[in-house]
Amino acid sequence: MDISASQIRLEDINHLGIVARIIDEMGLVEQINQLLGTHPQETAIIPLRRKLVIF
């Protein structure tokens, strides 16, 4: 069976959303917060930055 290039379909599944979901389910950002502590002036963007560092 020969397959031509026109019969092949490629898709980018962008795995980052999957990884982000796993990070949320594992509670990694919360665990990091417990280890490092938080600052009273910390904004909502800081947990997101911590998640991006894990990537």
C-alpha positions in Angstrom: 0.0 0.0 0.0 1.5 3.3 -1.1 0.6 6.5 0.6 1.0 9.8 -1.2 1.8 13.1 0.4 -1.7 14.4 -0.4 -3.2 11.6 1.7 -1.2 12.6 4.9 -2.7 15.1 7.3 -0.7 16.7 10.1 -2.0 18.6 13.0 -0.3 20.5 15.8 -2.0 19.4 19.1 -0.3 22.1 21.2 0.5 20.1 24.3 0.9 23.2 26.6 -2.8 23.1 27.5 -2.5 19.5 28.5 0.6 20.2 30.6 -1.1 23.2 32.3 -4.1 21.0 33.2 -1.8 18.4 34.8 0.0 21.1 36.7 -3.3 22.3 38.1 -4.5 18.7 38.9 -1.2 18.0 40.8 -1.4 21.3 42.7 2.2 22.1 41.8 1.7 25.9 42.1 0.2 25.5 45.5 3.1 23.3 46.6 5.6 25.9 45.4 3.7 28.6 47.3 3.9 26.5 50.4 7.7 26.1 50.0 8.5 29.6 49.0 5.7 31.5 50.8 3.8 34.4 49.4 4.2 38.1 49.7 1.3 40.4 50.8 1.6 42.5 47.6 1.6 39.4 45.4 -0.8 39.7 42.5 -2.7 37.0 40.7 -0.1 36.9 37.9 2.6 35.4 40.2 1.1 31.9 40.3 0.8 32.0 36.5 4.5 32.9 36.3 5.3 30.0 38.6 3.4 27.7 36.3 5.3 29.0 33.3 8.6 28.3 35.1 7.5 24.6 35.4 7.1 24.4 31.6 
